[in-house]
Amino acid sequence: MTHVLLPAAVALFGLSTAFYLAALWSSRPALLRIGHAVLGLTLLVAAGAVFALVGDALEGTYTQVGLVVSALVLGAVYLVLTRRYPVAGLGSFVSALATLLVLFAFLGGQAAPSPTPTVLDGLLRVHIVLAFVGVTAFGFSTSVSVVYLMQARLLKQKSNVELRRRLPPLDVLDRLALKGIVLGFPFYTVSILLGSAYAIRTDHLRASYVLAIVSWAIYGVVLQARLTAGWRGQRAAVLTTAGLLVVLGAVAQYSFGVG
Amino acid sequence: MELLVLGLSHKTAPVSIREQYALADEALVAAASRAREVAGCRESFVVSTCNRVELWTACDDAAQTRAELILAFAEVGRTHAVQLTPHLYVHHGQAALLHLFRVASSLDSLVVGEPQILGQLKAAYEHCRIGGVTGPSLHRAIERAFAVAKRVRSETGIGKSVVSISSVAVDLARQIFDSLDRCTVLLVGAGKMGELAARHFRRHGAHELLVANRSFDRARAVAEALGGHPRGLDELESLLVQADIVVTSTGAPGYLVTAAMVRRVVKARKYRPLFFIDIAVPRNVDPVINSLDNVYVYDVDDLSGIANENLAGRHREAFAAETLVAAEASRYQSDLSGHAIAPTLAALRRHADTVRDAELERASKRLGGLDEKQRKAVEQLVDGAMNKLLHDVFSTLKDAARTDDGAELVAAARRLFRLDESKE
């Protein structure tokens, strides 16, 4: 089932992204509703893919499960948030990121089926689960930050009134971005500690670990600056986005087994 | 019953004529009652706003009552029909209906898409309804007009964007701040324009208002009027640290708010967003400030540019709304026609059944001794022939009802089949 459900989830996440993008540029509210419906369906397919992956119980499916669960949670959190906050404009960014994560899971599964050790011990399992909780939260923060940068730019340039109106207010975006980092950072920190312990124990240092530590440092700086120096807005958004790029680099490196 | 409207609007009459028709609520009913005195006028209501005054009636024959109604309308405005006529528009039948739908949908308003007209129309109609001058024909039409207006607002973007400077400023603030009820507004200068903008923010829930002015007494007066707190202009920098939205409208010749000042302020406010609305000419806020992080500056040209863009957007949406309204008007007319023809079709069916029953009775006496099967066969034969004949008549009448000569054909059918005689 995995070989059917994973590509289906990639295609459906991509389709929902297309609908959300169309909704952002067009004034037709029906497009947004269709986007929500497609995303809802995608989440079901992604859940099916997770069950199939777990059912397959193959070596090396842990990373794939983590990636698909991250995408699933991102989509679900977005759908829940649209009921509480005026964040409908976030849809295209969240679903684009989810598409990327599921695509990693799909391609990673095909190109390098078993980059991980043959016997996964408890330490590694917990490390992976916590890392993906962190990645999901950071992924959400980054999606929100990208929209923040876009909205701030439109407001500065005083252009595209229609698009600006469809994007959420800066205040909401800033708050949500901070919440994502605050939520994800502790999980990511523990995951990094466990990952380091595992690497030391197995004497197996990979480039992905180094990248993960760099991304952890970036998020640490963002969090520290936001909570103490009151950083917010564009600077925080840029750094949050940079952090996720490094995280994705680590995930890609880990999934494809390069380096 | 035919709809007829006569009226004056911002498009046809200058304010010197329109102001004669500034009617209070009780006067609306009195004006509508005066119209009801005209022979053939069965129902009426009057609506009076800054931009239009209209007398709506349902009459037996619009062509006959029109002249009398114009005289009555002139009398309401204490003017002469001769002076009034060049500015007056008169519509009846389908054109009147279309006009009603357009007015209710704000397609005929001075600012296309403004929402007030629907409320004004509803209030005026309600007064006249309570005054007992309206009736079923007007009620059906106005109820449909309200439904059409609702459809126009929900299915087109005609009312989505704001078009006044103050509303644009509030709209922009809402794209920066989640909710105005947590925002402090600082009004710098106590001029009329600034006061208007500050009042608008207050009405939209701004949490606190600070008024800073060179003259403290003037600041206090404006602050009292708007429920705010007066401050001296010398405190400006510290006030900028407190405020989220700053409206400037002083007559100062140079920049009151400089880039260096705002750089310090931004740090002191821990990078919380700051929104400047500079409606002063010459400008009070250095435009360079807009390039600073988390600070947004809009001057009067930016605001009016957005207002104009929104207005152009409304006009584009109005095009779609016009199509919707025209389709609704023709559907309503069609429903009305169907409603009007129904009694004739029913009478014709009753007449045919009476003839059939009588003929079957006579035939069964003449033929005698028919068994049940034979009797049923004869009945089916007669029914079949009659239904085929009536089907064409019914279809032609239903189709004709939607056209201009429908009433004539219905009258001809009633005469041909002596429907009115048989009724008697």
Interface residues (C-beta under 8 A of the other chain):
Chain A: S27 Q151 L155 K156 K158 V161 E162 R164 R165 L167 P169 L170 D171 V172 R175 A229 G230 W231 R232 G233 Q234 R235
Chain B: G157 K160 S161 D171 L172 R174 Q175 I176 F177 D178 S179 K270 Y271 R272 P273 N290 S291 D293 N294 Y296 Y298 D302 G305 I306 E309 N310 G313
